[in-house]
Amino acid sequence: MNLRLWTLVIASLTPTLAPADEASVDRELLAYAQPWVRRLSRDVHVYHWAPRANVGDRNDKRPLTALDPRAKHYLNYLKEQFWTDNNATNSVMGHGVYAAIDPVITAGYGSASGMGLDLESTDWALMQIVIPKDTQFLALPSLDSLSTPSTTLVQGLAKLNCPVGSLNRIFSSANNAAPCKAVRDRLVQRLDVQALRYQYASMEIPVCVPVRDPWAFVLFDGRALNLDRLVVFTPQLPARPDAQSENRLLIQGIFDSVANASGLPPGFPWPALTKQKPKTDLAAWAKSNLANCADYPEDK
């Protein structure tokens, strides 16, 4: 028997795993994820903290302004990392723009030293992002509400070298396993979602309804990031009132309302504003503009 024929005989006797039908797996995954898609019924304000040095060139010491283009470049870079960065990350849901649903809970991420913020901190930047009405997002379910994917889907994902057993794990594994990233990217494109909602802590703001399942967003599409409405805040207050004065008073009001629970010093972030009141009713503003603060359908 010649070598070629012998090779064919051996191959015929060796069990093989049929290649996964990528299109079939994608269709089943799409059907599994579709019930968790939500659409915003109004604009929502979310918040991203960073050390000042992260925003723009580290050698550029110019103060940040409220509409600073350097902040837009910074957030756009983080957004693009969702799609382009294949490196592993410790971030819980991979790369992207992480945004909290209140301005308080992630304030510690504004510390360059990692030691937290105090009234003397001068190196932080708080970015307010307005996710626009009609933005679609995937609301990753909590573990107690997550239905088990079919055996066929789990096996299909494994054949695609993405051996995960839940929707959540596809996203948390994406930047640690290239095949999972490919699955994830196809899924969000087919769902036409611009953001991801996942379980994360949030403050219990007194003017809001009691917190149900707290969560945060990861933004990965320019439509959700909405950079035309980005506003940047820093510890420094302008010498005279500006277009963001009312906005600062509203944010200060949120901080003051949770001062005993936030772990931050009283008066943070702007001690000079603590005795001033916004013209806008804080409770009405929070319920209209903050996610999970009122009974909107997408907050469920």
Secondary structure as UniProt FT lines:
FT   HELIX           3..13
FT   HELIX           22..33
FT   HELIX           34..36
FT   STRAND          37..39
FT   STRAND          44..51
FT   HELIX           52..54
FT   TURN            58..59
FT   TURN            66..67
FT   HELIX           69..84
FT   TURN            92..93
FT   STRAND          97..100
FT   TURN            105..106
FT   HELIX           107..110
FT   TURN            119..120
FT   STRAND          124..131
FT   TURN            133..134
FT   STRAND          136..139
FT   HELIX           143..145
FT   HELIX           151..159
FT   TURN            160..161
FT   HELIX           167..173
FT   TURN            174..176
FT   HELIX           178..191
FT   STRAND          195..199
FT   TURN            206..207
FT   STRAND          215..219
FT   HELIX           222..225
FT   HELIX           227..229
FT   STRAND          231..233
FT   TURN            243..244
FT   HELIX           245..257
FT   HELIX           259..262
FT   TURN            266..267
FT   HELIX           271..273
FT   TURN            274..275
FT   HELIX           282..289
FT   TURN            291..292
FT   HELIX           297..299
//
